[in-house]
Amino acid sequence: MHDAVAHYHELLAKENLAEESRAMLDEGLERSKLIFGGRRLSPYLRPHFVAEDDFARITVICETVWSAIQKVKDACLEIPSIIGELGVTEVERDLISIDPGYRAVSPTARLDSFLTDEAYSFVELNGESPAGIAYADAAYEIYSSLPVMKRFAETYHLRAMFGRRSLLDVLLRSYEEFLGRKADRIPTIAIVDLKGLPTQKEFELFKEYFEGQGYPAIICSPDELEFDGQRLRSGVTEIDIVYKRLLVNEYLPIMQQYPDLLDAYRAHSICMVNSFQSKLIHKKAIFAVLTASRYARLFSEDERAAISAHVPWTRRVRAEKSDYVDKEIDLLEFIMTNRDRLVLKRSADAIRFVHPPGYSYYTMLREKLRWSKAVGSNPGD
């Protein structure tokens, strides 16, 4: 890997190769709508390479840890203390109690992680509505066409990891399980989120891909949905699958005003991916359940080994006795003593701030600080 990176750097030092590649990259990002919040998503000539053996190892680790995460969801019905451990609110409990029609707690999710020469470790789990899949696909296509990458491919074998096909497969498999049979017609997919979000361009990339594969698709917001007791519609379009990019904490304030999405979901008139049950594992405290000795019996030996090696030790901050490396500790005392080695993180959702185009990063920070002071919150939340 180090030799490969060194070779890539050498190619960029060759006359005109870097500048020609940069110009093509800028043009490709604009053409493919890889814009997030008004800026190019990845305006750099140096992508991240992962060796095939590392990727194979990462895949096994993620699948093993994910099987443990699914067991946490299944155990919530039998062990009420897990719900409390995760910090699920009463209104969230009501949403979680609705059967989505398929077993997977979160058919599309992202285990955020980092890979170094010494370690592979998770940072958090984005289990509710991860973004970036369509952006990554478009980026693979652009980078593969760059002159520097073509020269690099003369020496090294490159393989892109396209995700939109996998996501579509997940939607269709979930829909088939929801129906309990093969679909007798092509379903219509609705990408649902609030208006004016910086991920709008990604929704357009998904819509374009879904339609290119023969599946009608629309982009809409909760206020544009209508449920007549039988079918959910946006305008005249009847919806079969909702690809929900809408976050629960953003739907809750408008749920009573725009209840049609919830009503259709509760009536099993739509297959919604991800379902409201994904809120269970989207809580940052999911790692506290995975790493707590009291719940170790839920997991297989392989799952416990993967958790121990790759999931950071996590606890909800409260006055209690806990465990750390097989030793009983006073949690608050341990935190104070080891605060230089620990990260304090909010378990519940953060707030997404939506600003008009042209807002600078510093303007956004200033607005966040103003909002935090108004509600008496720490801007770090």
C-alpha positions in Angstrom: 0.0 0.0 0.0 2.8 2.4 0.9 4.5 1.7 -2.4 1.3 2.2 -4.3 0.7 5.6 -2.7 4.3 6.6 -3.3 3.9 5.7 -7.0 0.6 7.8 -7.2 2.5 10.8 -5.7 5.2 10.4 -8.3 2.7 10.4 -11.1 1.2 13.7 -9.8 4.7 15.2 -10.0 4.9 14.6 -13.7 4.5 17.6 -16.0 0.8 18.5 -16.8 -0.6 15.3 -15.5 -1.8 16.8 -12.2 -3.2 19.9 -13.8 -5.0 18.0 -16.5 -6.5 15.7 -13.9 -7.5 18.5 -11.7 -9.4 20.3 -14.5 -11.2 17.1 -15.4 -12.1 16.5 -11.7 -13.6 19.9 -11.3 -15.6 19.5 -14.5 -16.8 16.0 -13.5 -17.9 17.1 -10.0 -20.0 19.9 -11.5 -21.5 17.7 -14.2 -22.4 14.8 -11.8 -24.0 17.1 -9.2 -21.4 16.2 -6.5 -22.2 19.3 -4.6 -22.9 19.3 -0.9 -24.0 22.5 0.8 -22.8 24.5 -2.2 -19.3 23.1 -2.3 -17.7 20.3 -4.3 -17.8 17.1 -2.4 -14.2 15.9 -2.9 -12.1 18.4 -4.8 -8.9 16.5 -4.2 -6.7 14.5 -6.6 -5.8 12.0 -3.9 -8.5 9.4 -3.1 -8.3 6.8 -0.4 -6.9 3.4 -1.4 -7.8 0.2 0.4 -6.0 -3.0 -0.3 -8.1 -6.1 -1.3 -7.0 -8.1 1.8 -7.9 -5.2 4.1 -11.3 -4.8 2.5 -12.0 -8.5 2.8 -11.1 -8.4 6.5 -13.2 -5.2 7.1 -16.2 -6.9 5.4 -16.0 -9.9 7.8 -15.6 -7.6 10.8 -18.6 -5.5 9.8 -20.8 -8.5 9.0 -19.9 -10.0 12.4 -20.6 -6.8 14.4 -23.8 -6.2 12.4 -25.1 -9.6 13.4 -24.6 -8.6 17.0 -26.4 -5.3 16.4 -29.4 -7.2 15.0 -29.5 -9.3 18.1 -29.7 -6.1 20.2 -32.8 -5.1 18.3 -34.4 -8.6 18.7 -33.5 -8.7 22.4 -35.3 -5.4 23.1 -38.6 -7.2 23.1 -37.4 -9.6 25.9 -35.1 -7.3 27.9 -36.7 -3.9 28.6 -33.5 -2.6 30.2 -31.9 -2.4 26.8 -34.5 0.2 25.7 -33.6 2.2 28.8 -29.9 1.8 28.1 -30.3 3.2 24.6 -32.2 6.2 25.9 -35.3 5.8 23.8 -38.1 8.3 24.5 -41.8 7.5 24.9 -42.8 8.8 21.5 -39.9 6.9 19.9 -41.1 3.8 21.6 -44.5 4.1 20.0 -42.8 4.5 16.5 -40.5 1.5 17.2 -43.4 -0.7 18.2 -44.8 -0.6 14.7 -43.9 -3.7 12.7 -42.2 -2.6 9.4 -43.0 -5.9 7.7 -39.4 -7.1 7.5 -36.9 -8.3 10.1 -33.8 -6.2 9.5 -33.5 -3.4 12.0 -31.8 -1.1 9.5 -31.4 -2.5 6.0 -29.2 0.4 5.0 -26.7 1.7 7.6 -23.1 2.9 7.9 -20.6 1.8 10.5 -18.3 4.8 10.5 -14.7 3.7 11.1 -11.0 4.4 10.5 -8.3 2.1 9.2 -4.6 2.5 10.0 -1.6 0.3 9.8 -2.2 -0.6 13.4 -5.9 -0.8 13.8 -9.4 -0.9 12.4 -11.9 0.7 14.8 -15.5 2.0 14.7 -16.3 5.5 15.6 -20.1 5.4 15.5 -23.1 3.9 13.8 -25.2 5.8 11.4 -28.2 3.5 11.5 -31.1 5.7 10.6 -30.5 7.3 7.2 -26.9 7.4 6.0 -26.0 9.6 3.1 -23.2 9.4 0.6 -23.9 6.2 -1.4 -24.9 7.9 -4.7 -22.2 10.6 -4.2 -19.5 7.8 -3.9 -20.7 6.1 -7.0 -20.5 9.3 -9.1 -17.0 10.0 -7.6 -15.8 6.5 -8.6 -16.8 7.2 -12.2 -15.0 10.5 -12.2 -11.8 9.4 -10.5 -11.6 6.3 -12.8 -11.5 8.6 -15.9 -8.7 10.9 -14.6 -5.4 10.8 -16.6 -3.5 10.2 -13.4 -5.7 7.3 -12.4 -5.4 5.7 -15.9 -1.7 5.9 -15.6 -1.8 4.4 -12.1 -4.0 1.6 -13.4 -1.2 0.6 -15.8 0.7 -0.7 -12.7 -2.0 -1.5 -10.1 -5.4 -3.2 -10.4 -8.2 -0.9 -9.3 -11.8 -1.9 -8.3 -14.5 0.6 -7.6 -17.2 -0.2 -5.0 -20.5 1.0 -6.4 -23.4 1.2 -4.0 -26.5 2.4 -5.7 -27.2 -1.1 -7.1 -26.8 -2.6 -3.7 -29.2 0.0 -2.2 -31.8 -0.8 -4.8 -31.4 -4.5 -4.1 -32.0 -3.8 -0.4 -35.1 -1.8 -1.2 -36.5 -4.5 -3.4 -35.6 -7.4 -1.0 -37.3 -5.5 1.9 -40.3 -4.9 -0.3 -40.6 -8.6 -1.2 -40.3 -9.6 2.5 -42.9 -6.9 3.3 -45.3 -8.4 0.7 -44.5 -11.9 1.7 -44.3 -12.9 -2.0 -42.8 -11.8 -5.3 -44.1 -8.4 -6.4 -46.6 -8.7 -9.2 -45.7 -5.3 -10.6 -42.9 -2.8 -10.7 -43.0 -0.7 -7.5 -42.8 3.1 -7.4 -40.1 4.5 -5.1 -40.4 7.8 -3.2 -37.3 9.4 -1.7 -38.7 11.3 1.3 -37.0 14.1 3.2 -37.4 17.7 4.2 -37.0 20.4 1.5 -33.9 22.5 1.1 -31.4 20.1 2.5 -27.8 19.9 1.1 -28.4 16.2 0.2 -30.9 17.2 -2.5 -28.3 16.6 -5.3 -27.8 13.0 -4.0 -31.6 12.4 -4.2 -31.5 13.4 -7.8 -28.7 11.0 -8.5 -30.7 8.2 -6.8 -33.8 9.1 -8.8 -31.9 9.1 -12.0 -30.4 5.7 -11.2 -33.7 4.1 -10.1 -35.4 5.2 -13.2 -32.5 4.0 -15.4 -33.0 0.6 -13.9 -36.7 0.6 -14.7 -38.2 1.7 -11.4 -40.4 4.9 -11.3 -39.1 7.3 -8.6 -40.0 10.7 -7.2 -38.5 13.1 -4.6 -41.0 14.5 -2.1 -41.4 15.9 1.4 -43.8 14.9 4.2 -46.1 17.9 3.4 -46.6 16.6 -0.1 -47.9 13.2 0.9 -51.6 12.2 1.1 -53.0 9.0 2.5 -56.6 8.0 1.8 -56.6 4.9 4.0 -55.5 2.6 1.2 -52.7 4.2 -0.8 -50.0 6.9 -0.1 -49.7 9.4 -2.9 -47.6 12.5 -3.8 -49.8 14.3 -6.3 -51.2 11.6 -8.6 -48.3 9.2 -8.0 -49.1 6.2 -5.9 -46.1 5.1 -3.7 -45.1 1.5 -2.9 -41.6 1.9 -1.4 -40.5 4.9 0.7 -36.7 5.4 0.8 -36.8 7.4 4.0 -34.0 9.9 4.3 -36.1 11.8 6.8 -34.7 11.7 10.3 -37.1 10.9 13.2 -36.0 13.9 15.3 -36.9 16.1 12.3 -40.2 14.4 11.6 -41.4 14.5 15.2 -42.0 18.4 15.3 -44.2 18.2 12.2 -45.7 14.7 12.6 -49.1 15.9 13.8 -49.2 18.5 11.0 -48.2 16.0 8.3 -49.3 12.6 9.6 -49.9 10.9 6.3 -46.4 9.2 6.1 -46.9 7.7 9.6 -50.5 6.7 9.0 -49.6 4.9 5.8 -46.7 3.1 7.5 -48.9 2.1 10.5 -51.5 0.8 8.1 -48.8 -1.3 6.3 -49.7 0.5 3.0 -46.0 1.2 2.2 -42.7 -0.5 2.7 -40.5 2.1 4.4 -36.7 1.7 4.4 -35.3 2.4 6.9 -38.2 1.9 9.3 -38.7 3.8 12.5 -37.2 0.8 14.3 -33.8 1.9 13.0 -34.0 4.6 15.7 -33.0 1.9 18.2 -29.6 1.4 16.8 -29.0 5.0 15.7 -28.6 6.0 19.3 -24.9 6.5 20.1 -25.5 4.3 23.2 -25.7 1.2 21.0 -22.0 0.8 21.6 -22.7 0.9 25.4 -24.9 -2.2 24.9 -22.4 -4.0 22.7 -19.5 -3.5 25.1 -21.3 -4.0 28.4 -20.6 -7.4 30.2 -24.2 -7.7 31.3 -25.3 -8.2 27.7 -22.4 -10.3 26.5 -24.5 -13.5 26.7 -26.6 -12.2 23.8 -23.6 -12.6 21.4 -21.6 -15.5 19.9 -18.0 -16.0 20.7 -17.0 -14.5 17.3 -19.2 -11.5 17.8 -17.8 -10.9 21.3 -14.3 -11.1 19.9 -15.1 -8.6 17.0 -16.7 -6.2 19.5 -13.8 -6.4 21.8 -11.3 -5.7 19.1 -13.1 -3.1 17.0 -15.9 -1.4 19.0 -14.7 1.3 21.4 -15.6 0.8 25.1 -18.7 3.0 25.7 -20.9 3.9 28.7 -23.7 6.3 29.3 -22.6 8.9 31.8 -24.3 8.4 35.1 -23.5 7.5 38.7 -23.1 3.8 38.8 -20.8 0.8 39.1 -19.6 -0.5 35.8 -16.8 -2.6 34.3 -13.7 -1.9 32.3 -11.3 -4.6 31.2 -12.9 -7.2 33.5 -12.6 -4.8 36.5 -15.4 -3.1 38.4 -15.2 0.6 38.4 -17.0 3.6 39.8 -18.0 5.1 36.4 -17.9 8.9 37.3 -14.6 8.5 39.2 -13.2 6.6 36.3 -14.3 9.3 33.8 -12.7 12.0 35.9 -9.4 10.1 36.3 -9.2 9.2 32.6 -10.8 12.2 30.9 -7.7 12.8 28.8 -8.3 9.4 27.1 -12.1 9.6 26.7 -14.5 11.3 24.3 -17.8 12.8 25.6 -20.5 12.4 23.0 -24.2 13.2 22.9 -26.2 10.0 22.6 -29.3 11.5 21.1 -29.5 13.2 17.7 -27.8 16.4 16.8 -29.7 19.1 14.9 -29.3 19.5 11.2 -29.0 23.2 10.3 -30.2 24.2 6.9 -29.0 27.5 5.4 -29.5 29.3 2.1 -26.8 29.0 -0.6 -24.0 31.4 0.0 -23.7 30.9 3.7 -20.1 30.5 4.7 -18.9 27.8 7.1 -18.2 30.5 9.7 -21.7 32.0 9.2 -23.1 28.5 9.9 -21.0 28.2 13.1 -22.1 31.7 14.3 -25.8 30.6 13.7 -25.2 27.4 15.7 -23.7 29.4 18.6 -26.6 31.8 18.5 -29.1 28.9 18.5 -27.3 27.1 21.3 -27.3 30.2 23.6 -31.1 30.7 22.8 -32.0 27.2 24.1 -29.3 27.0 26.8 -27.5 24.2 25.0 -23.8 23.6 24.6 -22.9 24.2 20.9 -20.8 21.0 21.1 -24.1 19.1 21.4 
